[in-house]
Amino acid sequence: MFKYLYKIFCILFSYIIAYFENIFFKIKEIDNNQFESSLLRQGYEKMVFPEILVDKIDETNVIKSNKYMKRVIISKEEIKKILHKLFIDLKLFEKITNITNFNYSIDYIIYYKNISIDKEDQHLEWYANHWHKDKPMSRNSLKIMFPLKKISDLKHGGIKILDIKNSKNFLLLSENKKNLASFKMISDTNELVAFFPNLCFHRAGDIEEDYEREQIMIQLNPSKNWSINSKIYQKQFKIEPKFPFFSYFFDRKERLLK
């Protein structure tokens, strides 16, 4: 009963927050042939850039979340460099705003390493390895994911994403159909995928053999201006916050463009 009520609450919450974001944050005057982008049509888009997205990151501060996942804490200076290169130098902020008509607050970042899950443990949740939506988030919230070493094979377990249409019919799809219909991330270090985690069912792919997957995920939430959460460094030490509207409400934001 509680799970059912929680699900209903999250659905209402995501619609209500998105409704107010559309009124107060959406940039109405921009019209750049948005629907040419698969991000709006399908709910996800793979983007390719002319150079690698992130240089080598210092790994002196590592937290073991569980036996299949480690989190590497990125220093404050490295976070600034990563976000500056990605959003300003490579102009990702312009691309996203031109597609969505939103500016965003960069609220959360995580660098994590995953290894293969033993067969007897695969029924358990270790690192988003089961199909899910991020229910407590706005329908406008975005996630950015990219590898720190090449994901060249399905055996490397890149993220799987169902498009918006198939996500609506999720319960009608067999596991085989979900797998066949899903986008499967095979990516070099100059590529990323952006998607709407509240609209698209997604899961971490299955890692096989001895490969260790290394990825960065960045959470974006609609905002008046492009900005960075002033506590983004500290938030790495905790799990990704649920209900971003409440979790970040009192956090100070720093302008991305100064």
Phi and psi restraints in degrees (value plus and minus 20) as a CYANA .aco file:
   2 PHE   PHI     -81.9   -41.9
   2 PHE   PSI     -63.1   -23.1
   3 LYS   PHI     -81.6   -41.6
   3 LYS   PSI     -59.2   -19.2
   4 TYR   PHI     -85.3   -45.3
   4 TYR   PSI     -66.0   -26.0
   5 LEU   PHI     -84.6   -44.6
   5 LEU   PSI     -58.6   -18.6
   6 TYR   PHI     -82.9   -42.9
   6 TYR   PSI     -62.9   -22.9
   7 LYS   PHI     -81.7   -41.7
   7 LYS   PSI     -65.1   -25.1
   8 ILE   PHI     -82.7   -42.7
   8 ILE   PSI     -62.8   -22.8
   9 PHE   PHI     -81.1   -41.1
   9 PHE   PSI     -64.2   -24.2
  10 CYS   PHI     -83.8   -43.8
  10 CYS   PSI     -60.0   -20.0
  11 ILE   PHI     -82.3   -42.3
  11 ILE   PSI     -67.1   -27.1
  12 LEU   PHI     -83.5   -43.5
  12 LEU   PSI     -62.2   -22.2
  13 PHE   PHI     -80.5   -40.5
  13 PHE   PSI     -66.3   -26.3
  14 SER   PHI     -84.5   -44.5
  14 SER   PSI     -57.6   -17.6
  15 TYR   PHI     -90.2   -50.2
  15 TYR   PSI     -63.2   -23.2
  16 ILE   PHI     -85.2   -45.2
  16 ILE   PSI     -66.5   -26.5
  17 ILE   PHI     -81.9   -41.9
  17 ILE   PSI     -64.1   -24.1
  18 ALA   PHI     -82.7   -42.7
  18 ALA   PSI     -57.1   -17.1
  19 TYR   PHI     -79.9   -39.9
  19 TYR   PSI     -67.0   -27.0
  20 PHE   PHI     -91.7   -51.7
  20 PHE   PSI     -53.3   -13.3
  21 GLU   PHI     -83.4   -43.4
  21 GLU   PSI     -59.9   -19.9
  22 ASN   PHI     -84.3   -44.3
  22 ASN   PSI     -50.8   -10.8
  23 ILE   PHI     -99.5   -59.5
  23 ILE   PSI     -66.6   -26.6
  24 PHE   PHI    -117.2   -77.2
  24 PHE   PSI     -43.5    -3.5
  25 PHE   PHI    -134.0   -94.0
  25 PHE   PSI     -43.4    -3.4
  26 LYS   PHI     -89.2   -49.2
  26 LYS   PSI     115.8   155.8
  27 ILE   PHI    -110.2   -70.2
  27 ILE   PSI      80.9   120.9
  28 LYS   PHI     -90.6   -50.6
  28 LYS   PSI     -50.2   -10.2
  29 GLU   PHI    -100.6   -60.6
  29 GLU   PSI     -31.8     8.2
  30 ILE   PHI     -99.6   -59.6
  30 ILE   PSI     114.7   154.7
  31 ASP   PHI    -165.9  -125.9
  31 ASP   PSI      76.4   116.4
  32 ASN   PHI    -140.5  -100.5
  32 ASN   PSI      26.8    66.8
  33 ASN   PHI      31.4    71.4
  33 ASN   PSI      31.2    71.2
  34 GLN   PHI     -74.6   -34.6
  34 GLN   PSI     -58.3   -18.3
  35 PHE   PHI     -96.3   -56.3
  35 PHE   PSI     -17.0    23.0
  36 GLU   PHI     -95.8   -55.8
  36 GLU   PSI     -36.7     3.3
  37 SER   PHI    -107.2   -67.2
  37 SER   PSI     114.8   154.8
  38 SER   PHI     -92.5   -52.5
  38 SER   PSI     -35.4     4.6
  39 LEU   PHI     -80.4   -40.4
  39 LEU   PSI     -62.0   -22.0
  40 LEU   PHI    -103.2   -63.2
  40 LEU   PSI     -55.1   -15.1
  41 ARG   PHI     -94.3   -54.3
  41 ARG   PSI     -64.3   -24.3
  42 GLN   PHI    -127.1   -87.1
  42 GLN   PSI     -41.8    -1.8
  43 GLY   PHI      81.1   121.1
  43 GLY   PSI     -23.9    16.1
  44 TYR   PHI    -170.5  -130.5
  44 TYR   PSI     138.1   178.1
  45 GLU   PHI    -173.8  -133.8
  45 GLU   PSI     113.9   153.9
  46 LYS   PHI    -110.4   -70.4
  46 LYS   PSI     112.8   152.8
  47 MET   PHI    -142.6  -102.6
  47 MET   PSI     118.7   158.7
  48 VAL   PHI    -136.6   -96.6
  48 VAL   PSI     117.0   157.0
  49 PHE   PHI    -142.3  -102.3
  49 PHE   PSI     142.3   182.3
  50 PRO   PHI     -96.9   -56.9
  50 PRO   PSI     -25.1    14.9
  51 GLU   PHI    -170.1  -130.1
  51 GLU   PSI     147.5   187.5
  52 ILE   PHI     -82.1   -42.1
  52 ILE   PSI     128.9   168.9
  53 LEU   PHI    -100.2   -60.2
  53 LEU   PSI     -55.1   -15.1
  54 VAL   PHI    -159.5  -119.5
  54 VAL   PSI     113.4   153.4
  55 ASP   PHI     -99.0   -59.0
  55 ASP   PSI     157.3   197.3
  56 LYS   PHI     -75.6   -35.6
  56 LYS   PSI     113.8   153.8
  57 ILE   PHI    -126.8   -86.8
  57 ILE   PSI     117.7   157.7
  58 ASP   PHI     -83.5   -43.5
  58 ASP   PSI     111.9   151.9
  59 GLU   PHI    -136.7   -96.7
  59 GLU   PSI      15.3    55.3
  60 THR   PHI     -96.5   -56.5
  60 THR   PSI     -44.4    -4.4
  61 ASN   PHI    -131.7   -91.7
  61 ASN   PSI      80.1   120.1
  62 VAL   PHI    -143.6  -103.6
  62 VAL   PSI     113.9   153.9
  63 ILE   PHI    -133.1   -93.1
  63 ILE   PSI     110.1   150.1
  64 LYS   PHI    -109.8   -69.8
  64 LYS   PSI      87.5   127.5
  65 SER   PHI     -93.9   -53.9
  65 SER   PSI     -62.9   -22.9
  66 ASN   PHI    -179.7  -139.7
  66 ASN   PSI    -195.6  -155.6
  67 LYS   PHI     -90.4   -50.4
  67 LYS   PSI     -28.0    12.0
  68 TYR   PHI    -136.9   -96.9
  68 TYR   PSI     -19.8    20.2
  69 MET   PHI    -163.5  -123.5
  69 MET   PSI     114.6   154.6
  70 LYS   PHI    -143.9  -103.9
  70 LYS   PSI     125.2   165.2
  71 ARG   PHI    -132.2   -92.2
  71 ARG   PSI     109.6   149.6
  72 VAL   PHI    -117.8   -77.8
  72 VAL   PSI     101.4   141.4
  73 ILE   PHI    -100.4   -60.4
  73 ILE   PSI     101.0   141.0
  74 ILE   PHI    -107.8   -67.8
  74 ILE   PSI     113.0   153.0
  75 SER   PHI     -85.5   -45.5
  75 SER   PSI     141.3   181.3
  76 LYS   PHI     -79.1   -39.1
  76 LYS   PSI     -62.7   -22.7
  77 GLU   PHI     -86.0   -46.0
  77 GLU   PSI     -60.0   -20.0
  78 GLU   PHI     -87.9   -47.9
  78 GLU   PSI     -57.3   -17.3
  79 ILE   PHI     -79.0   -39.0
  79 ILE   PSI     -66.4   -26.4
  80 LYS   PHI     -79.0   -39.0
  80 LYS   PSI     -63.4   -23.4
  81 LYS   PHI     -84.8   -44.8
  81 LYS   PSI     -64.3   -24.3
  82 ILE   PHI     -80.8   -40.8
  82 ILE   PSI     -69.6   -29.6
  83 LEU   PHI     -87.8   -47.8
  83 LEU   PSI     -57.3   -17.3
  84 HIS   PHI     -84.8   -44.8
  84 HIS   PSI     -67.0   -27.0
  85 LYS   PHI     -83.8   -43.8
  85 LYS   PSI     -66.7   -26.7
  86 LEU   PHI     -88.8   -48.8
  86 LEU   PSI     -70.5   -30.5
  87 PHE   PHI    -108.8   -68.8
  87 PHE   PSI     -50.9   -10.9
  88 ILE   PHI    -121.4   -81.4
  88 ILE   PSI     -77.5   -37.5
  89 ASP   PHI     -81.4   -41.4
  89 ASP   PSI     -65.0   -25.0
  90 LEU   PHI    -111.0   -71.0
  90 LEU   PSI     -18.8    21.2
  91 LYS   PHI      39.2    79.2
  91 LYS   PSI      16.0    56.0
  92 LEU   PHI     -85.8   -45.8
  92 LEU   PSI     -52.4   -12.4
  93 PHE   PHI     -82.4   -42.4
  93 PHE   PSI     -59.5   -19.5
  94 GLU   PHI     -85.6   -45.6
  94 GLU   PSI     -64.0   -24.0
  95 LYS   PHI     -81.0   -41.0
  95 LYS   PSI     -65.9   -25.9
  96 ILE   PHI     -85.9   -45.9
  96 ILE   PSI     -64.6   -24.6
  97 THR   PHI     -84.6   -44.6
  97 THR   PSI     -59.0   -19.0
  98 ASN   PHI     -84.3   -44.3
  98 ASN   PSI     -48.7    -8.7
  99 ILE   PHI    -103.8   -63.8
  99 ILE   PSI     -66.6   -26.6
 100 THR   PHI    -116.1   -76.1
 100 THR   PSI     -38.8     1.2
 101 ASN   PHI      45.5    85.5
 101 ASN   PSI       5.7    45.7
 102 PHE   PHI    -145.0  -105.0
 102 PHE   PSI     126.8   166.8
 103 ASN   PHI    -111.5   -71.5
 103 ASN   PSI     140.2   180.2
 104 TYR   PHI    -155.7  -115.7
 104 TYR   PSI     132.5   172.5
 105 SER   PHI    -116.4   -76.4
 105 SER   PSI     109.2   149.2
 106 ILE   PHI    -107.6   -67.6
 106 ILE   PSI      82.4   122.4
 107 ASP   PHI    -123.7   -83.7
 107 ASP   PSI     -43.1    -3.1
 108 TYR   PHI    -172.1  -132.1
 108 TYR   PSI     121.1   161.1
 109 ILE   PHI    -158.6  -118.6
 109 ILE   PSI     122.0   162.0
 110 ILE   PHI    -163.9  -123.9
 110 ILE   PSI     114.2   154.2
 111 TYR   PHI    -131.6   -91.6
 111 TYR   PSI      98.3   138.3
 112 TYR   PHI    -155.7  -115.7
 112 TYR   PSI     135.7   175.7
 113 LYS   PHI    -143.2  -103.2
 113 LYS   PSI     111.6   151.6
 114 ASN   PHI    -143.9  -103.9
 114 ASN   PSI     128.5   168.5
 115 ILE   PHI    -143.6  -103.6
 115 ILE   PSI     153.4   193.4
 116 SER   PHI     -80.4   -40.4
 116 SER   PSI     119.1   159.1
 117 ILE   PHI    -111.9   -71.9
 117 ILE   PSI     110.2   150.2
 118 ASP   PHI     -79.3   -39.3
 118 ASP   PSI     126.5   166.5
 119 LYS   PHI     -74.4   -34.4
 119 LYS   PSI     -60.4   -20.4
 120 GLU   PHI     -91.3   -51.3
 120 GLU   PSI     -31.7     8.3
 121 ASP   PHI    -126.1   -86.1
 121 ASP   PSI     -22.0    18.0
 122 GLN   PHI     -90.2   -50.2
 122 GLN   PSI     -35.3     4.7
 123 HIS   PHI     -99.2   -59.2
 123 HIS   PSI     -30.9     9.1
 124 LEU   PHI    -117.5   -77.5
 124 LEU   PSI     139.5   179.5
 125 GLU   PHI    -111.4   -71.4
 125 GLU   PSI      97.4   137.4
 126 TRP   PHI    -134.5   -94.5
 126 TRP   PSI     -66.5   -26.5
 127 TYR   PHI    -172.4  -132.4
 127 TYR   PSI      43.1    83.1
 128 ALA   PHI      37.6    77.6
 128 ALA   PSI      18.9    58.9
 129 ASN   PHI    -108.4   -68.4
 129 ASN   PSI     -12.9    27.1
 130 HIS   PHI    -137.9   -97.9
 130 HIS   PSI     132.7   172.7
 131 TRP   PHI     -78.7   -38.7
 131 TRP   PSI     115.2   155.2
 132 HIS   PHI    -183.7  -143.7
 132 HIS   PSI     140.6   180.6
 133 LYS   PHI    -130.3   -90.3
 133 LYS   PSI     137.0   177.0
 134 ASP   PHI    -107.1   -67.1
 134 ASP   PSI      62.9   102.9
 135 LYS   PHI     -80.8   -40.8
 135 LYS   PSI     -58.2   -18.2
 136 PRO   PHI     -97.2   -57.2
 136 PRO   PSI     -15.1    24.9
 137 MET   PHI    -117.9   -77.9
 137 MET   PSI     142.4   182.4
 138 SER   PHI     -88.2   -48.2
 138 SER   PSI     134.3   174.3
 139 ARG   PHI     -87.3   -47.3
 139 ARG   PSI     -35.4     4.6
 140 ASN   PHI    -115.1   -75.1
 140 ASN   PSI     -30.5     9.5
 141 SER   PHI     -85.0   -45.0
 141 SER   PSI     128.5   168.5
 142 LEU   PHI    -143.4  -103.4
 142 LEU   PSI     134.3   174.3
 143 LYS   PHI    -146.4  -106.4
 143 LYS   PSI     122.0   162.0
 144 ILE   PHI    -135.0   -95.0
 144 ILE   PSI     110.3   150.3
 145 MET   PHI    -152.7  -112.7
 145 MET   PSI     117.8   157.8
 146 PHE   PHI    -173.8  -133.8
 146 PHE   PSI     131.0   171.0
 147 PRO   PHI    -106.7   -66.7
 147 PRO   PSI     132.5   172.5
 148 LEU   PHI    -117.9   -77.9
 148 LEU   PSI     -29.1    10.9
 149 LYS   PHI    -162.2  -122.2
 149 LYS   PSI     133.0   173.0
 150 LYS   PHI     -77.3   -37.3
 150 LYS   PSI     112.3   152.3
 151 ILE   PHI    -119.5   -79.5
 151 ILE   PSI      76.0   116.0
 152 SER   PHI    -122.3   -82.3
 152 SER   PSI     -22.2    17.8
 153 ASP   PHI    -170.1  -130.1
 153 ASP   PSI     130.9   170.9
 154 LEU   PHI     -80.3   -40.3
 154 LEU   PSI     -45.9    -5.9
 155 LYS   PHI     -87.1   -47.1
 155 LYS   PSI     -33.8     6.2
 156 HIS   PHI    -104.7   -64.7
 156 HIS   PSI     -24.7    15.3
 157 GLY   PHI      51.7    91.7
 157 GLY   PSI      18.5    58.5
 158 GLY   PHI     -82.1   -42.1
 158 GLY   PSI     140.1   180.1
 159 ILE   PHI     -77.9   -37.9
 159 ILE   PSI     124.6   164.6
 160 LYS   PHI    -130.6   -90.6
 160 LYS   PSI     115.4   155.4
 161 ILE   PHI    -154.2  -114.2
 161 ILE   PSI     108.4   148.4
 162 LEU   PHI    -109.5   -69.5
 162 LEU   PSI     117.8   157.8
 163 ASP   PHI     -88.0   -48.0
 163 ASP   PSI     152.9   192.9
 164 ILE   PHI     -79.1   -39.1
 164 ILE   PSI     -63.4   -23.4
 165 LYS   PHI     -81.9   -41.9
 165 LYS   PSI     -70.0   -30.0
 166 ASN   PHI     -88.8   -48.8
 166 ASN   PSI     -48.6    -8.6
 167 SER   PHI     -85.9   -45.9
 167 SER   PSI     -55.2   -15.2
 168 LYS   PHI     -86.7   -46.7
 168 LYS   PSI     -48.9    -8.9
 169 ASN   PHI    -122.8   -82.8
 169 ASN   PSI       2.1    42.1
 170 PHE   PHI     -72.6   -32.6
 170 PHE   PSI     -66.0   -26.0
 171 LEU   PHI     -88.6   -48.6
 171 LEU   PSI     -37.8     2.2
 172 LEU   PHI    -109.5   -69.5
 172 LEU   PSI     -29.5    10.5
 173 LEU   PHI    -114.8   -74.8
 173 LEU   PSI     117.1   157.1
 174 SER   PHI     -92.8   -52.8
 174 SER   PSI     145.3   185.3
 175 GLU   PHI     -80.8   -40.8
 175 GLU   PSI     -56.7   -16.7
 176 ASN   PHI     -85.8   -45.8
 176 ASN   PSI     -61.2   -21.2
 177 LYS   PHI     -88.3   -48.3
 177 LYS   PSI     -56.7   -16.7
 178 LYS   PHI     -81.4   -41.4
 178 LYS   PSI     -63.5   -23.5
 179 ASN   PHI     -85.9   -45.9
 179 ASN   PSI     -63.0   -23.0
 180 LEU   PHI     -87.3   -47.3
 180 LEU   PSI     -56.1   -16.1
 181 ALA   PHI    -101.9   -61.9
 181 ALA   PSI     -36.8     3.2
 182 SER   PHI    -100.3   -60.3
 182 SER   PSI     128.6   168.6
 183 PHE   PHI     -91.9   -51.9
 183 PHE   PSI     114.1   154.1
 184 LYS   PHI    -141.2  -101.2
 184 LYS   PSI     101.0   141.0
 185 MET   PHI     -96.8   -56.8
 185 MET   PSI      91.3   131.3
 186 ILE   PHI    -135.4   -95.4
 186 ILE   PSI      99.7   139.7
 187 SER   PHI    -169.1  -129.1
 187 SER   PSI     123.5   163.5
 188 ASP   PHI    -110.7   -70.7
 188 ASP   PSI     157.2   197.2
 189 THR   PHI     -99.2   -59.2
 189 THR   PSI     -17.5    22.5
 190 ASN   PHI    -128.5   -88.5
 190 ASN   PSI      -2.6    37.4
 191 GLU   PHI    -148.1  -108.1
 191 GLU   PSI     131.0   171.0
 192 LEU   PHI    -162.1  -122.1
 192 LEU   PSI     146.3   186.3
 193 VAL   PHI    -143.3  -103.3
 193 VAL   PSI     113.3   153.3
 194 ALA   PHI    -131.4   -91.4
 194 ALA   PSI     118.2   158.2
 195 PHE   PHI    -174.1  -134.1
 195 PHE   PSI     142.1   182.1
 196 PHE   PHI    -113.2   -73.2
 196 PHE   PSI      83.2   123.2
 197 PRO   PHI     -91.3   -51.3
 197 PRO   PSI     -36.9     3.1
 198 ASN   PHI    -106.2   -66.2
 198 ASN   PSI     -39.5     0.5
 199 LEU   PHI    -120.4   -80.4
 199 LEU   PSI     -46.8    -6.8
 200 CYS   PHI    -133.9   -93.9
 200 CYS   PSI     106.2   146.2
 201 PHE   PHI     -85.4   -45.4
 201 PHE   PSI     119.8   159.8
 202 HIS   PHI    -171.3  -131.3
 202 HIS   PSI     142.4   182.4
 203 ARG   PHI    -180.7  -140.7
 203 ARG   PSI     137.0   177.0
 204 ALA   PHI     -91.1   -51.1
 204 ALA   PSI     118.4   158.4
 205 GLY   PHI     -90.8   -50.8
 205 GLY   PSI     147.6   187.6
 206 ASP   PHI    -105.1   -65.1
 206 ASP   PSI      99.7   139.7
 207 ILE   PHI    -103.0   -63.0
 207 ILE   PSI     115.9   155.9
 208 GLU   PHI    -137.3   -97.3
 208 GLU   PSI     132.4   172.4
 209 GLU   PHI      42.5    82.5
 209 GLU   PSI    -161.3  -121.3
 210 ASP   PHI    -121.6   -81.6
 210 ASP   PSI      -6.9    33.1
 211 TYR   PHI     -88.2   -48.2
 211 TYR   PSI     120.0   160.0
 212 GLU   PHI    -133.7   -93.7
 212 GLU   PSI      95.6   135.6
 213 ARG   PHI    -102.2   -62.2
 213 ARG   PSI     111.4   151.4
 214 GLU   PHI    -141.6  -101.6
 214 GLU   PSI     100.4   140.4
 215 GLN   PHI    -160.4  -120.4
 215 GLN   PSI     137.3   177.3
 216 ILE   PHI    -137.8   -97.8
 216 ILE   PSI     116.9   156.9
 217 MET   PHI    -141.7  -101.7
 217 MET   PSI     117.0   157.0
 218 ILE   PHI    -145.8  -105.8
 218 ILE   PSI     111.3   151.3
 219 GLN   PHI    -121.4   -81.4
 219 GLN   PSI     109.9   149.9
 220 LEU   PHI    -140.1  -100.1
 220 LEU   PSI     116.3   156.3
 221 ASN   PHI    -149.4  -109.4
 221 ASN   PSI     118.5   158.5
 222 PRO   PHI     -72.0   -32.0
 222 PRO   PSI     121.8   161.8
 223 SER   PHI    -171.5  -131.5
 223 SER   PSI     145.2   185.2
 224 LYS   PHI     -84.1   -44.1
 224 LYS   PSI     -61.4   -21.4
 225 ASN   PHI    -151.1  -111.1
 225 ASN   PSI     139.1   179.1
 226 TRP   PHI     -86.6   -46.6
 226 TRP   PSI     105.2   145.2
 227 SER   PHI    -170.0  -130.0
 227 SER   PSI     149.5   189.5
 228 ILE   PHI    -143.1  -103.1
 228 ILE   PSI     110.9   150.9
 229 ASN   PHI     -82.7   -42.7
 229 ASN   PSI     107.6   147.6
 230 SER   PHI     -87.1   -47.1
 230 SER   PSI     -35.4     4.6
 231 LYS   PHI    -126.7   -86.7
 231 LYS   PSI       0.1    40.1
 232 ILE   PHI     -82.6   -42.6
 232 ILE   PSI     -53.3   -13.3
 233 TYR   PHI     -85.4   -45.4
 233 TYR   PSI     -70.9   -30.9
 234 GLN   PHI     -82.6   -42.6
 234 GLN   PSI     -51.9   -11.9
 235 LYS   PHI     -88.9   -48.9
 235 LYS   PSI     -35.6     4.4
 236 GLN   PHI     -83.5   -43.5
 236 GLN   PSI     -45.0    -5.0
 237 PHE   PHI     -99.5   -59.5
 237 PHE   PSI     -26.2    13.8
 238 LYS   PHI    -142.7  -102.7
 238 LYS   PSI     145.3   185.3
 239 ILE   PHI     -87.5   -47.5
 239 ILE   PSI     140.7   180.7
 240 GLU   PHI     -76.9   -36.9
 240 GLU   PSI     106.4   146.4
 241 PRO   PHI     -83.3   -43.3
 241 PRO   PSI     119.8   159.8
 242 LYS   PHI    -110.0   -70.0
 242 LYS   PSI     142.5   182.5
 243 PHE   PHI      29.3    69.3
 243 PHE   PSI      48.0    88.0
 244 PRO   PHI     -71.3   -31.3
 244 PRO   PSI     -55.9   -15.9
 245 PHE   PHI     -76.6   -36.6
 245 PHE   PSI     -63.1   -23.1
 246 PHE   PHI    -103.0   -63.0
 246 PHE   PSI     -58.5   -18.5
 247 SER   PHI     -83.5   -43.5
 247 SER   PSI     -52.7   -12.7
 248 TYR   PHI    -130.4   -90.4
 248 TYR   PSI     -12.6    27.4
 249 PHE   PHI     -77.5   -37.5
 249 PHE   PSI     -61.4   -21.4
 250 PHE   PHI    -117.3   -77.3
 250 PHE   PSI     -16.9    23.1
 251 ASP   PHI     -97.1   -57.1
 251 ASP   PSI     119.6   159.6
 252 ARG   PHI     -96.0   -56.0
 252 ARG   PSI     122.2   162.2
 253 LYS   PHI    -134.7   -94.7
 253 LYS   PSI     119.8   159.8
 254 GLU   PHI    -127.3   -87.3
 254 GLU   PSI     113.5   153.5
 255 ARG   PHI     -79.8   -39.8
 255 ARG   PSI     114.0   154.0
 256 LEU   PHI     -89.3   -49.3
 256 LEU   PSI     -61.2   -21.2
 257 LEU   PHI    -123.1   -83.1
 257 LEU   PSI      98.1   138.1
